[in-house]
Amino acid sequence: MSIYTLGPDDGTLLVRTGRGGAVAKAGHDLLIHVTAWSATLDLDAPSVVLDADSTSLRVREGTGGMQALDDGDLANIETTINDEVLLRRDIGFRSTSVSGEGDALRVAGDLTVFGATRPIAFELAVDGGRVRGMAVVRQTDFGMKPYSALFGALKVADEVRVEVDATLPAQSR
């Protein structure tokens, strides 16, 4: 059997944001780690399930911008994500189909963010004891208004990248 249970001890689940607007140079592109998540990868069925605690997002890096982000800035961004962007709603994914041969899998399924469920598809590479993948999520597809500041002159780009890179546990269940 090839059923793997993954979480933060096995690798990273992260979100990368971009910026836009008239004063985009003042903002930062963010690297955000999801610190509480679990996934099940069943290579026999095949299927993929992922659940993430939206309040576990931690800003690890902010690049660009007019000045570096300090610890207070990072804490403020995390509070804004919890209270204004995701509203402390959990995130989940359930595959509806997994296809492919060898180490390249095409995964399609339903992603639930901000209380809305929408279809999404992405590639997963499963090789050398690792699983890696990336999906682009458009916030407005889920009824979210991308965060903006300075009366809309600075805003988070609508599309964010979600990436996973994890080591498969030595034993499957």
C-alpha positions in Angstrom: 0.0 0.0 0.0 1.2 3.5 -0.8 -0.7 5.8 1.5 1.3 8.7 3.0 0.3 11.2 5.7 2.2 14.4 5.5 2.4 17.6 7.6 4.8 20.3 8.6 7.4 17.8 10.0 7.7 16.4 6.5 8.1 19.6 4.5 6.7 23.0 3.6 3.4 24.3 2.4 3.8 27.9 1.4 2.1 30.8 -0.2 3.8 33.4 -2.4 2.1 36.7 -2.9 2.9 39.5 -5.4 1.9 43.2 -5.4 0.3 45.7 -7.8 -1.2 49.1 -7.9 0.2 52.6 -8.6 2.7 52.4 -5.6 3.5 48.7 -5.9 7.2 49.5 -5.3 6.4 50.5 -1.8 4.9 47.0 -1.0 6.5 43.6 -0.5 6.2 40.2 -2.2 5.6 37.8 0.7 6.7 34.3 1.4 4.2 32.8 3.9 4.5 29.4 5.5 1.5 27.4 6.5 2.6 25.9 9.9 -0.4 23.7 10.7 -1.5 21.4 7.8 -2.0 17.8 7.0 -2.3 15.9 3.8 -3.0 12.4 2.7 -1.5 11.1 -0.6 -2.9 7.8 -1.6 -1.1 6.4 -4.6 -3.2 3.3 -4.8 -6.7 4.9 -5.0 -5.3 7.5 -6.1 -6.4 10.6 -4.2 -5.1 13.7 -2.5 -6.6 15.4 0.6 -5.3 18.5 2.3 -6.5 20.5 5.3 -4.8 23.7 6.5 -5.4 26.0 9.5 -5.7 29.5 8.0 -4.6 31.0 11.3 -1.2 29.2 11.1 0.1 31.3 8.2 3.4 32.9 9.2 5.2 35.5 7.1 8.8 34.3 6.6 10.0 36.9 4.1 9.1 40.1 2.4 11.1 41.1 -0.6 11.0 44.4 -2.5 9.5 47.4 -0.9 10.9 50.7 0.2 12.2 49.4 3.5 12.7 46.0 5.2 9.9 44.5 7.2 10.5 44.3 10.9 8.9 41.9 13.4 6.1 44.3 14.1 5.3 44.5 10.4 5.3 40.7 10.1 2.9 40.4 13.1 0.6 43.1 11.6 0.5 41.3 8.3 -0.4 38.0 10.0 -3.2 39.7 12.0 -4.5 41.2 8.8 -4.5 37.8 7.1 -6.5 36.3 10.0 -8.9 39.2 10.6 -9.5 40.8 7.2 -8.4 38.4 4.5 -9.2 34.8 5.4 -11.4 35.6 8.4 -10.0 32.6 10.3 -11.7 30.1 7.9 -10.0 26.8 7.4 -8.7 25.7 4.0 -9.3 22.3 2.4 -8.7 20.4 -0.8 -10.3 17.1 -1.9 -9.2 15.5 -5.2 -11.9 14.4 -7.7 -9.4 12.8 -10.1 -5.7 11.9 -10.1 -4.1 10.8 -13.4 -0.7 10.3 -14.9 2.0 7.8 -15.1 5.3 7.4 -13.3 6.3 10.4 -11.2 4.1 13.1 -12.8 0.5 13.3 -11.5 -2.2 15.5 -12.7 -4.5 16.3 -9.8 -8.0 17.9 -10.1 -10.3 18.6 -7.3 -12.2 21.0 -5.1 -10.5 23.7 -3.1 -12.4 25.4 -0.3 -11.1 28.9 0.8 -13.0 31.7 2.5 -16.1 29.4 2.7 -16.2 29.0 -1.1 -15.4 25.8 -3.0 -14.1 26.0 -6.5 -12.4 23.5 -8.9 -8.7 23.6 -9.3 -6.1 21.5 -11.1 -2.3 21.2 -10.7 0.7 18.9 -11.2 2.4 16.9 -8.5 5.8 15.3 -8.9 6.3 12.3 -6.8 9.9 11.0 -7.1 13.0 10.2 -5.1 10.9 10.0 -1.9 9.6 13.6 -2.4 6.4 15.2 -3.4 6.4 18.7 -5.0 3.7 20.7 -6.6 2.4 24.2 -7.3 -1.0 25.7 -7.9 -2.1 29.3 -8.7 -5.1 30.4 -6.8 -7.0 33.5 -7.8 -8.5 35.1 -4.7 -11.5 36.7 -6.5 -12.6 33.2 -7.6 -13.3 32.5 -4.0 -15.2 35.8 -3.3 -12.2 37.3 -1.6 -11.2 40.9 -2.2 -7.3 41.1 -2.4 -5.9 43.2 0.4 -5.2 46.8 -0.5 -3.8 49.8 1.3 -3.3 53.5 0.6 -6.8 53.8 -0.9 -6.1 51.0 -3.4 -2.8 52.4 -4.6 -1.0 49.3 -3.1 -2.6 45.9 -3.3 -1.8 42.2 -3.1 -2.0 40.6 -6.6 -5.2 38.6 -7.2 -3.2 35.5 -8.0 -1.1 33.8 -5.3 1.1 30.7 -5.7 0.6 27.8 -3.3 3.6 25.3 -3.2 4.2 22.1 -1.4 7.6 20.4 -1.1 7.7 17.4 1.3 9.6 14.2 1.9 7.5 11.1 1.9 7.6 9.3 5.2 9.6 6.0 5.0 6.5 4.0 5.9 3.1 4.1 4.4 0.0 3.0 6.2 
